[in-house]
Amino acid sequence: MSSLRIRYQTIEFDDVDIHVRTLRDKQQYCDDDNIAEKLGISSATWPLFGIVWNSSLVLAHHIFDFNINGKRILEVGCGIGLASLLLNHRLADITATDYHPEVENFLLENIKLNKGKNIPFVRTGWEDKESGLGRFDLIIGSDLLYERNHAELLSGFINQHAKAICEVIVVDPGRGNHAKFSKKMVKLGYSHTQNRPDTAEYLMKPFRGQILRYNR
């Protein structure tokens, strides 16, 4: 992975600083052993895990002072894992997942940067029948619905790992697939609300998406 160009950023949440090692930009690519290719990850989508996207910033700010007491939390499709790192700083019971083979390496480096405790990580796909993750009280994610078939896959994966009483928070940037996902979640017994973030002053431009919330 030495051919990759990386950058370091510090992201502020009031008086909390989270340090992240990311890819320099979305032009980076390194799959020398064809591991990602064998998993169906193309050269165009390979770098997407390693960028801090606006949706992940919105999610992290949303959960910065969220009630996490006694909750087992899962971040789905964590990418660079900003929300997981922030929750880890808050000493939450957080587990992270992603399909990309490089996510775990970056997550481990970022945990060290923030001098945090270990974050359990499982590389798994949404079609996997048994991930070994167990069930959670709170499931979070950002910018997950970027293909039409993801609504069915994601709702099934979430339901597989949700406790009988569970809250789900998904930040969607507005790719046009969240209505189908919400219908799937309602059929699974979840109530649904959505709203724009109260503030997004930390972004360079207005956020056009929604914070989707589901409760059961």
Order of alpha helices (4+ residues) and beta strands (2+ residues): beta-beta-alpha-alpha-beta-alpha-beta-alpha-beta-beta-alpha-beta-alpha-beta-beta
